[in-house]
Amino acid sequence: MLEADIKAQLEQYLQMMEGDIVLKVSAGDDDTSKEMLSLVEELSSMSSRISVEKAELTRTPSFSVNRPGEETGITFAGIPLGHEFTSLVLALLQVSGRAPKVDQSVIDQIKSIKGEHHFETYVSLSCHNCPDVVQALNIMSVLNPHITHTMIDGAAFKEEVERKNVMAVPAVYLNAEFFNGGRTTLEEILSKIVEGPGADELSDKDPYDVLVVGGGPAGSSAAIYAARKGIRTGIVAERFGGQVLDTMSIENFISVKQTEGPKLVASLEEHVKDYGIDVMNLQRAKRLEKKDLVELELENGAVLKSKSLIISTGARWRNINVPGEQEFKNKGVAYCPHCDGPLFEGKDVAVIGGGNSGIEAAIDLAGIVKHVTVLEFNSELKADDVLQKRLFSLPNVTVITNAQTQEITGTDKVNGITYTDRDTHEEKHIELQGVFVQIGLVPNTDWLGDLVERTKFGEIIVDKHGATNVPGVFAAGDCTDNAYNQIIISMGSGATASLGAFDYLIRN
């Protein structure tokens, strides 16, 4: 079942198990059950600490991971391979008694949760965001006996997915009710269950020398450079890691041949914590004001003060802003072909956008879905020639240029898209089941108002030191008017802004 190199790595991990575990298996005569049984038996043959028992679980095929005589609440419905293989390995280690790598404060929060919490997460094995959610909920199940979690492979339970209209993964249900969609960290899950720090607690913090707004590559770099100067540094982040968390493969980060977004973010977070930086995650900036100090108001009403401030709030997927987009988000409207593509197997979909990201998405989807229609607003595609050649070689792709999207239609989910031919002004409609929006990024700077000077596109205007028009306020990364948006460029601009802020502090 497992390839030789993966099996060799797994044997090393299984040696780290600290106690015995029992895999309780519910299997039928179908091919998926047979493959799952093969995997479970292979695991058992690799460690004397793993035993297998037959059981009747809620879903077939599935298996649960338990301690002898104790139900831990972790179940895998389907075969946890692909991106979910790591989730399986961690579950084996953590159920055996190996402590999960999370802060003690988080462990205490999890253990304090009262009441029964039964989570179910629908995933696709090609989704790079799903494992973070699965692993977070598995940790909660290991630490709290009142919490259970089941990972459900949508491809193995298609009827269930169709019945629940799951059209985007990960999709998390709590006690049979929809709880959350999309990539979610352990902290974000806890924030929905356990009350976080209040406005008064945050407002009582002493002023910072440097306060960074945003926890992506630019913000992390800026904070580390500031902390290395020995000055009081803080980070406010709506979601630590930012857009990089949603990046599948990174192959242009110099000195690292290939990595994935979540892995890079984990390294950034570990590096930031090494410097004792005050990280205030899951906090959204609302307003900025320059007085004697720079004052940052958060959505929860807290006000943080600092001698200097670095804005590194990054960018987000640009919306097409037509009727139906918001109404059918996660109900046929999607933004990640890697994550959600497998849910549209055998269906007709559209990709809006003819740039590199749009054409890459169309190529990926063409190998899964029945047919892909690419809609491009301009008269020709903007993607690189090599991508266009690959696209036009595919038999199940149609490209429509000069197409202005008017509406995404549907009832309880997407059933079509309406566009206008910009040459003839004729309105046309295509029946389909999914729409993937790939039209670039927009900077997260709306909250700044008129205080900080920006371009007509909303990008913060900075000088060569990363300084804005407001004394003591700097900016870095994808939210600025940098010529290019790349991870490595954001890190460099974060360092520049931090050094600029330090120079400002010295001189003022």
N, C-alpha and C positions, 0 to 999 in steps of 0.2 A: 504493500500500500504506500509506504513512504520511500522516497528516493534515498540512496545510500548516504549522501552528504547530510541530508536533513536528519536521517536516522542516527548518524554519528553525533551530531550536535544534540539531539534529543537525549541520547544516552548520558551525555555529560550533565544535562539539566536534571535528569531523573535521579542522578546520584546525589543531588542536593536536597531531595525529599527528606523530611524529618520524621515522618510517621507513616503508618499504613493508610491506604485509601481503598474504597470499594466503588467500582463503576457499576451502577445498576442500569441495565439495558432493556429497552423495550423495542423489539424488532419484529418485522413481518417478513413476507416473502419477496418484497419488491427489491429492485436493484440497489436503491439507496440504502435500505436496511442491510443488505449484504455487504456493501462497501463500509458502512458504519461498523458492523460487526468485525470486519477485517481490521479496521483501525483499532478498535478497542482490544481485540485479541493481540494485536501487535504491541500495543502499549503494555499489556499484561506480561507478555513474553520478555519485555525489556527490563522489568523491575520486579523483584520478589515482593515489593511493598504494594503492588497493585493487584487486586483481585477483581473478578467479574461475577456479577449475579444477574439472573433474569428478573425482570420486574414488569409491572403494568403501570406505565406512566401516562400522563395526560395526552401526549402525542407519540405517534409511532411513524417513523423511527426517531428515537431520542435516547439519551443516556444522562444520568445524573452522577455527580462527583461528590462522594461522601466520606466521612470518617467511619470506621467500624462502629455500628450501633448508634450512629448519629447522622441525621439528615442535615446537610449544610445549605440546601436550597439552591444549588447551582445545577442547571440542566442545559444541555446542548441538544436542540431539536434539529436534526440534520447532521451534516458532517463538518465539523469546524476545521476546515483546511483553508487554503488561500490566506487572506489577511487575518482570518480568525484562528489560525494555528497557534499564534502567540498567546491568544486568549486561553486556549486549551492548556498550554504548557504552564502558564501562570496559575490557572485554576488548580492544576495538579499540585504545584508547589505550595500554594497558599492553603489549600485544604489539608495538606500533609502537616502543616504547622509552621511553615516558613512565613515570617511576617511580611506583609506587603510594604512596599517602599512609599509610604505616605507620612506626612508630619503627624506627630502625636496629637496635636490639636484637632486634626481631621479625624483621627481614630476615635478620640473622645466624643466628637460630634456624632459620628455614626453610631457608637454604642449608646448614646443618649436618646436615640429615636425610639419613640413609643408607638404602639399600634402595629397592626399587620400591614406589611407593604409587599405586595406580590407584583414584581416587575416582569414584563415580557418585551424583548427587543427584536424587531424584525430587521434582518440584515441581508445584504448580498455579499458573497465571499470575495467579490472584487472591490468592495467599498473600503477605502483606506481610512474613512472617518469612523466606521462602525466599531472597530476593535476598542477604541478609547472608551466608548459608551459601555460596551460589553464588559470590559475589564473593570471599569468603575463600579458597575452594579454588582459584579461578582465579588469585588472587595467588600462591598456593603453587606452582601449575603454571608460572607465568611465571618465578618466581625459582629453581626447582629442576628440572633436567632429568629427575630421577628420579620426578617427580610428574605425574600427569595427572588431568584432571577432565572429566566429562561431565554437563551438565545435561540431565535427561530430563523433558519435559512429560508428566505422567501422562495427560492427556486425549488426547494423540497416540499413546500406547503403552498402551492400556487392557489388552490381553491380557497384556502384560508385568507391569503393575501387579497384575492379578488373580492371575497366576501366583505372584508374590512376596508376595501378601497385604499390599501397601502400602496402609494405610488411614489414614495421617496423614502430612502433609508439613511441612517437608522431611524426607525419609528418606535418610540417607547410607549408602552401602555402600563398604567399603574392600577391594579385592582380592576382590570378589564376596561378602564377608561383611558382615552388618549392622554398622555402625559407630556411628551415632548418630541420634536422632530429635529433632525440634523445633528451635527457633531456637538457633543456636550461633555464638559469635563466633570470630574467628580465634585469639584467645588460648586459648579453650576447646578448640579443635581441636588446637592445638599442645600443650596440657597433656596430651592423651591420647597424644601421640607423643614429646614431648621432656620430660624431667624438669625441673620447675620449682624455685623456691627451697626449700631445706630448712628444717626447724624451727630449726636452730641459726642459720642466716643471718637469719631473722626475729627470733629472740629476742635477737640481739646488737644490735638497733637501740636507739638512745638513747630515753629516755622522751619522749613527746609532751606538748605543752601541751593539745592537744585531739585526741582520737582519735575518729573517726566510724565507726560500724559500720553499713554499708549504703550503697550507691552509687546510689540512686534520686534523684528530685527533692529530697526532704527532705535526704538525706545530702550531695548535691552542694551544695545551698544552704548547709547548715551549714558545710561545709568551706571554701567560698569566703569566707563571712563571717568565719570564724576566721582564715584565711590573710591576709585584708586587714588584720587587726590586727597582722600581723607576727610571729605566734607559730607555733611548730612544730606542723604539722597533718598528720594522716595519715588515710587512708580504708582500711578493710577491707571488701571487698565479695565476696559469693559470686558475684554477677554484676552488673557495673557497668551501671546503667540500670534494673535490677529489672523490675518488672511492666510498666513503660512500653514496654519493648522489644516486648511482645506486643500493644500497642494499635494498632489499625488507623488510626483517624482521630481527630484532636484538633481540636475546633472551638470550645472554650470557654477556650482559653488567651489571656487578654486581651492585645490588641495584635497577635496572630497569628491571622489569620482561619481558617487551616486548616494543619495539618501532620500528620505521621505520627510514631508513637512512636520508631522508630529514628533519624529525623532529629533529633528533640529530644534524644535521648540522645547523639548524636554532638556536638551543640552543647554539651551539659552537660560531656561529657568534655573537649572542647577548652578550655572555660572553666576547668575544674579544673586542667588541665595548665598553663595560663597562669600560675598562682600557685605552681607548684613544689610542689604538695601530693604527699606520698608515697602513691601509690595502690598498694595491695596487693590486686589482683583475684584472683578464683577462690580465695578463702580463706574458709572457713566458721567462724563463731564457735561455740564449744562451751560456754564457762563464763565467768562474770564473778565477780570477787572484789574486795572493797574492803579494802585495807590502807592503808599510808601513801599509796600511789598506787593508782589503779584498775588491776587486772590483768585482761587479756583472754586467755583460752586459746583457741587455734584447734584445729580438728579434727586438724591434722597434728602437734599437740603443742607448737607454738610459743607463747610467752607474751609479749604486748606490754604495755607499761606506759605510763600516761598520768596527768597531773595531773587531767584531766577527760575525760569520755567522753559521747558522744551516740549513743543507739541510734536508728537509722532503718532498721530491717530490713524495713519494709513488710508486705505481706500476700500471700497466695497463694490460688489457686482453692480453694474449699471442696469437699472430697470428700463423697460421699454415704455412703461406708463400708458398702457392701453387698457380698456375695459377687459376684465377677466384675468389679468395677470395676478393681482393680489388675491382675488376670489378663489383661484384654482392653484395657488402655490401649494406644492406637495400633493396636489390632486391632479397632476398631469403637467403642471408647470414646474420645471426643474432647472437647476443651474450647474449640476455636476454630473456629466455623462459617465464618469467612472463609478460613482456611487449608485446612481439611479437607473443607469442604462439597462442592467439585467432585468429590471421590473417591467420593461417594455418589450421583452422578447416576443417576436412574431407580430409586433404591432407597427402601425405607421406613426412616424414622428416628424417634427420639423425642428430645424436648428435656425435660430435667428442670429445672423452675423456671419460675414464672410471674411473676417480676419483670421489670423493664425489659430486663435482659440476656437473659433467657430468651425473652421475646416477640420482641425484635429478632432473636435467633438463628433463631427459628421462621419469621419473615417472610423472612429471607434464604434460609433453606434451602428454603422452599416454592417458590422460583423455580428450584431445581435438582433436588430429589429428587422421587420419585413421591408420597410422602405423609409428613406430619409429624404426630406425636402429641405434644401437650404434656401433661406430667404435673405437677400442682400439688398440694402436700401440703395446703394450706388449702382452705377452701370456695369461695374466689374468687381470681381473679388479682390480683396486686399491681401490675401494670404500669400506666403512664399510660393514660388513656382513649383518647388518640389512637392509641396503639399497639394497644390492644385492638380498636378499630374496624377498623383495617387488617387485623389478624389474622383477625377473624371474617368479613371480606370475601373471604377466600381459599378456594377450593373444595377444596383438598387438605390441609386442616388439621383435626384433631380435638383438642378440649380436654377433658381429664379432670381434674376437681378432686377433692379429698378422696382423693388417691391416694398411698399410702405405698409407695415402691419397696422391694422385698424382695430382688431378685436380678437381675443381668444374666447371661443364659445364653449358652452357646456351646460350641464344641469348640476349633477352632484360631482362631476369630474369633466375633464376636457374632452370635447368631441370634435373640435375643429378649429381652424384659424381663418380669419378674413383679412385680406390685404388688397391694396389698390395698386394697379399697374401704373407707375408714374409716367409712362409714355402715353398710354391711351386713356388714363383716368378711369379705366374700367375696374369695378369692384369684383373680386373673385373670392371663392371660399374653397378650402381644402378640408376634407374630413380626415381626422387623425385622432390619436389618443394621447399624444405627448408633445410638449413644446419645450425645447432647451434654449434658454436665453444666453447668448455669448457675445455681448456687444461692448465689452471693455469695462473699465473701472471709473468710479467717481470718488473724489477725495472726501474723507469724513471731516468736513470743516464747517458744516452748516451752523453748528452751535456757537461759532466765534462771533457772529453778528458783523458789525462794521469796525470792530476794534483793530483787527489784524488785516493788513492789506493782502488781497488775493487777486488772482487772475479772473477773467470772465468764466473760467471753467471751475473756479473754486479752489485752485491750488494756491497755497501760501507762498508769497514772494519772499525769498531769502537772498542774502548776500553771500560772499564766499566764506564767511564765518558761520553761516547758518542763522544769522540774525534777521529778525523781522523789523517792521517799522516801529514796533513798541520796544522801548529800552528794557532790557532784561528778559525779553521773550524771544526764544529761538524756535526753530522748527527743523524737522528732518524726515526723510523717507518719502513715501508715496503721496503724502498729503501736501508736498511742496511742488514748486515749479521745476524740479529736477528734469533734465532732458529725458531720462530713462527710468523705468520702474523695474528694478531688479533687487533681489535680496542682498547681494553683495554691495550694491550701490547704497542701499538703505543703511546697512551697517556702517559704511564709510561716512555717510552724511550724519549719522547719529554721533559718531566719534567727533566729527567736525563741530557739530552744534554744541557738544559737551565741552570741548576745548574752548569754543567761543564763549560759552557761559562762564567757564572758570576764569577766562581772561577778563570778562565783564566784572565778575566779583572782585578780582584783584584791584581793578582800576576804579571801582565804585565803593 
